């Protein structure tokens, strides 16, 4: 019987300590909630959702006033925006910087830098870090509350266009049969393929996801994505 006494004492003290700390736990809960609320106050301001009216297949919207503290992207800067993004200036005006698309991306390809306001403080994709994989759910679009990202069929997604640099490519520079960019293209040969020992980019099908750029083994990269905003504002020859 004596061997049970130490165990009984331990149980007694554990129970007593638990009862003792219950009032302290109740006292700290309001402090924890206050801390969470203060943390929210430090986050960048968010715009209210944009007023959207759907008429047949067209989407009309009323852009909010520019968000205070965020400057537009410099004319010399261009960024790959997430799938379904509106044209650049509309995107910057409508995006609430809520980070929903960032958290929804299964490969963490979407970046958002509140601290430096890079890319206008709005979401962007850097293929050197992680490219868009064109996931089946395209979750970033459906998670956007402001309609900055519009629901877009996979085959109509346009984030930019890949451009091949022949002189830099291992196929030319080292006479190697490298196909890393083609092998990793989520769209397939309708967008990127090898023709006559050259990398052929089919602009109508290329989505600008950046997978080819991310997986290219050369540095500088032999294939890079021209963001839609740059491509559409660059005069054609």
C-alpha positions as CSV (number, residue, x, y, z in Angstrom):
1,X,0.0,0.0,0.0
2,X,2.8,2.4,0.8
3,X,4.0,2.3,-2.9
4,X,0.8,4.0,-4.0
5,X,1.1,7.0,-1.8
6,X,3.7,8.9,-3.8
7,X,1.6,8.5,-6.9
8,X,-1.5,9.7,-5.1
9,X,0.4,12.7,-3.9
10,X,1.6,13.6,-7.4
11,X,-2.0,13.4,-8.7
12,X,-3.1,15.5,-5.8
13,X,-0.6,18.2,-6.5
14,X,-1.2,18.2,-10.2
15,X,-4.9,18.5,-9.6
16,X,-4.3,21.3,-7.2
17,X,-2.0,23.2,-9.5
18,X,-4.5,22.9,-12.3
19,X,-7.3,24.4,-10.1
20,X,-4.9,27.1,-9.0
21,X,-4.1,28.3,-12.6
22,X,-7.7,28.3,-13.9
23,X,-8.3,31.9,-12.7
24,X,-5.0,33.0,-14.2
25,X,-6.0,31.4,-17.6
26,X,-9.3,33.4,-17.5
27,X,-7.4,36.6,-16.8
28,X,-5.0,36.2,-19.7
29,X,-7.6,35.5,-22.3
30,X,-8.6,39.2,-22.6
31,X,-5.0,40.1,-22.9
32,X,-4.4,37.6,-25.7
33,X,-7.4,39.0,-27.6
34,X,-6.2,42.5,-27.1
35,X,-2.8,41.4,-28.6
36,X,-4.5,39.9,-31.6
37,X,-6.5,43.1,-32.2
38,X,-3.4,45.3,-31.9
39,X,-1.7,43.0,-34.4
40,X,-4.5,43.6,-36.9
41,X,-4.1,47.4,-36.5
42,X,-0.5,47.1,-37.7
43,X,-1.5,45.3,-40.9
44,X,-1.8,47.5,-44.0
45,X,-5.3,49.0,-44.7
46,X,-7.6,47.1,-46.9
47,X,-10.1,48.4,-49.4
48,X,-13.7,47.3,-49.1
49,X,-14.8,44.8,-51.8
50,X,-15.4,46.3,-55.2
51,X,-19.0,46.7,-56.3
52,X,-19.5,44.0,-59.0
53,X,-22.4,43.6,-61.3
54,X,-22.6,40.7,-63.7
55,X,-24.5,41.2,-66.9
56,X,-24.4,38.2,-69.2
57,X,-20.7,37.3,-69.6
58,X,-19.4,40.8,-68.9
59,X,-18.2,42.1,-65.5
60,X,-18.6,45.7,-64.7
61,X,-17.1,47.3,-61.6
62,X,-16.6,50.6,-59.8
63,X,-12.9,51.0,-58.9
64,X,-12.3,52.4,-55.5
65,X,-10.1,55.3,-54.8
66,X,-6.3,54.5,-54.8
67,X,-5.3,52.9,-51.5
68,X,-3.4,55.4,-49.4
69,X,0.2,54.5,-48.9
70,X,0.6,52.4,-52.0
71,X,2.2,53.9,-55.1
72,X,1.5,52.6,-58.6
73,X,4.2,50.5,-60.2
74,X,7.0,52.5,-61.8
75,X,6.8,52.7,-65.5
76,X,10.1,50.8,-65.8
77,X,8.9,48.0,-63.6
78,X,6.8,45.0,-64.7
79,X,5.7,42.0,-62.7
80,X,4.0,38.7,-63.4
81,X,0.6,38.9,-61.8
82,X,-1.4,35.9,-60.6
83,X,-3.7,34.0,-63.0
84,X,-6.8,35.9,-63.9
85,X,-5.4,39.3,-63.0
86,X,-7.0,42.4,-64.6
87,X,-4.9,44.7,-66.8
88,X,-2.1,46.2,-64.7
89,X,-3.7,49.6,-63.7
90,X,-7.1,48.1,-63.1
91,X,-5.4,45.3,-61.0
92,X,-3.6,47.8,-58.9
93,X,-6.7,49.9,-58.3
94,X,-9.0,47.0,-57.5
95,X,-6.7,44.7,-55.5
96,X,-7.3,44.9,-51.7
97,X,-3.9,43.5,-50.8
98,X,-5.7,41.0,-48.5
99,X,-3.3,38.1,-49.1
100,X,-6.1,35.6,-49.8
101,X,-4.5,34.5,-53.1
102,X,-1.1,34.2,-51.4
103,X,-2.4,31.8,-48.8
104,X,-4.5,29.9,-51.4
105,X,-1.6,29.1,-53.7
106,X,-0.6,25.4,-53.2
107,X,3.0,26.1,-54.2
108,X,3.4,29.5,-52.6
109,X,4.2,31.0,-55.9
110,X,2.3,34.3,-55.2
111,X,4.3,36.9,-53.3
112,X,3.1,40.0,-51.5
113,X,5.5,42.4,-49.7
114,X,3.6,44.8,-47.5
115,X,6.8,46.2,-45.9
116,X,8.5,47.5,-49.1
117,X,5.4,47.9,-51.2
118,X,7.3,46.1,-54.0
119,X,5.2,45.6,-57.1
120,X,2.8,48.3,-55.9
121,X,2.2,46.4,-52.7
122,X,0.1,44.0,-54.8
123,X,0.5,40.2,-55.4
124,X,3.1,39.1,-58.0
125,X,4.9,35.9,-59.1
126,X,8.7,35.6,-59.2
127,X,9.6,32.5,-61.1
128,X,13.1,32.4,-59.6
129,X,11.4,31.7,-56.3
130,X,8.4,29.6,-57.4
131,X,6.4,29.6,-60.6
132,X,2.7,29.2,-61.1
133,X,2.0,25.5,-61.7
134,X,-1.5,26.1,-63.2
135,X,-3.1,24.0,-60.5
136,X,-6.4,22.3,-61.3
137,X,-8.3,24.3,-58.7
138,X,-6.8,27.7,-59.7
139,X,-7.6,28.5,-56.1
140,X,-6.2,32.1,-56.2
141,X,-9.0,33.3,-58.5
142,X,-11.8,31.9,-56.4
143,X,-10.2,33.2,-53.2
144,X,-10.1,36.9,-54.4
145,X,-12.8,38.9,-52.7
146,X,-12.3,42.1,-54.8
147,X,-12.5,40.8,-58.3
148,X,-8.9,41.8,-59.0
149,X,-8.5,38.2,-60.1
150,X,-11.2,37.2,-62.5
151,X,-12.3,33.6,-62.9
152,X,-10.7,32.7,-66.2
153,X,-10.7,29.4,-68.1
154,X,-7.3,27.7,-68.0
155,X,-6.7,28.0,-71.7
156,X,-7.4,31.8,-71.6
157,X,-5.0,32.6,-68.7
158,X,-2.5,35.3,-69.7
159,X,0.2,36.3,-67.3
160,X,2.8,37.0,-69.9
161,X,4.7,35.3,-72.7
162,X,7.9,33.2,-72.6
163,X,10.9,34.4,-74.7
164,X,13.7,32.0,-75.6
165,X,17.3,33.3,-75.7
166,X,19.0,31.0,-78.2
167,X,22.6,32.1,-77.6
168,X,22.3,31.5,-73.9
169,X,20.6,28.1,-74.2
170,X,22.6,24.9,-73.6
171,X,21.3,23.5,-76.9
172,X,23.3,26.2,-78.6
173,X,26.1,27.2,-76.2
174,X,27.1,23.6,-75.2
175,X,25.4,21.5,-77.8
176,X,23.4,19.7,-75.2
177,X,19.9,18.3,-75.8
178,X,18.4,20.1,-72.8
179,X,14.6,20.1,-72.6
180,X,14.1,21.2,-69.0
181,X,11.8,24.1,-70.0
182,X,9.7,22.0,-72.3
183,X,9.4,19.1,-69.8
184,X,8.1,21.3,-67.1
185,X,5.6,23.4,-69.1
186,X,2.2,22.7,-67.5
187,X,0.4,23.5,-70.7
188,X,2.5,21.1,-72.8
189,X,3.6,21.2,-76.5
190,X,0.7,23.5,-77.5
191,X,2.7,26.2,-75.6
192,X,6.3,25.1,-75.7
193,X,8.1,22.4,-77.8
194,X,11.3,21.6,-79.6
195,X,11.2,22.2,-83.4
196,X,14.3,21.7,-85.5
197,X,16.5,21.7,-82.4
198,X,15.0,25.1,-81.4
199,X,12.7,25.9,-78.5
200,X,9.5,27.1,-80.0
201,X,7.2,29.3,-77.9
202,X,3.6,29.3,-79.1
203,X,2.4,32.7,-77.9
204,X,-1.3,32.0,-78.3
205,X,-1.1,29.1,-75.8
206,X,1.7,30.3,-73.5
207,X,0.2,31.5,-70.2
208,X,3.4,33.1,-68.8
209,X,3.3,30.9,-65.7
210,X,7.1,30.9,-65.4
211,X,7.7,27.2,-65.0
212,X,10.1,27.2,-68.0
213,X,12.1,30.1,-66.5
214,X,12.2,28.5,-63.0
215,X,13.5,25.1,-64.3
216,X,16.0,26.5,-66.9
217,X,19.4,25.4,-65.7
218,X,21.4,28.3,-67.1
219,X,22.2,31.6,-65.5
220,X,21.2,34.0,-66.8
221,X,18.1,32.1,-67.7
222,X,17.8,31.1,-71.4
223,X,14.1,31.4,-71.3
224,X,12.3,34.2,-69.4
225,X,8.7,35.4,-69.1
226,X,7.8,38.9,-70.4
227,X,5.0,40.0,-68.0
228,X,1.8,40.9,-69.7
229,X,2.1,44.6,-68.7
230,X,5.5,44.9,-70.4
231,X,4.5,42.9,-73.4
232,X,1.4,44.9,-74.1
233,X,3.1,48.3,-73.7
234,X,6.2,47.5,-75.8
235,X,5.9,48.8,-79.4
236,X,6.1,46.0,-81.9
237,X,8.7,46.2,-84.6
